[in-house]
Amino acid sequence: MLRWTITFIILALIAGVLGFGGIAAGAASIAKILFFIFIVLFILSLIRGRGGK
């Protein structure tokens, strides 16, 4: 999931440089959502991993 976040961030940067404001904003918002989902899943996996041992 982190790979998708990085992909959308790069897409947003390229679109922003080329002047596609709407596409850049959309890609940046998707990247932000995926990043927060990744963080939540990462924290849950840390908690679950430590609780099982």
C-alpha positions in Angstrom: 0.0 0.0 0.0 2.9 2.3 0.6 4.0 1.7 -3.0 0.6 3.0 -4.2 1.0 6.1 -2.0 4.4 6.8 -3.5 3.0 6.3 -7.0 0.2 8.8 -6.5 2.6 11.3 -4.9 4.9 11.1 -7.9 1.9 11.4 -10.2 0.7 14.5 -8.3 4.2 16.1 -8.6 4.4 15.4 -12.3 0.9 16.7 -12.9 1.6 19.8 -10.8 4.8 20.6 -12.7 3.0 20.2 -16.1 0.1 22.4 -14.9 -2.7 19.9 -14.5 -4.1 21.3 -11.3 -7.1 19.1 -11.0 -5.3 15.9 -11.6 -2.5 16.9 -9.2 -5.0 17.7 -6.5 -6.9 14.4 -7.0 -3.7 12.3 -7.0 -2.5 14.1 -3.9 -5.7 13.5 -2.0 -5.7 9.8 -3.0 -2.0 9.5 -1.8 -3.0 11.1 1.5 -5.9 8.7 2.1 -3.7 5.7 1.2 -1.0 6.9 3.5 -3.3 7.2 6.5 -4.7 3.8 5.8 -1.2 2.4 5.6 -0.3 4.0 9.0 -3.4 2.6 10.7 -2.8 -0.9 9.4 0.9 -0.6 10.4 0.0 0.4 13.9 -2.6 -2.4 14.1 0.0 -5.0 12.9 2.5 -3.8 15.6 -0.1 -4.1 18.3 -1.3 -7.4 17.1 2.2 -8.8 16.7 3.3 -7.8 20.2 0.1 -9.0 21.9 0.4 -12.5 20.4 3.8 -13.3 22.0 
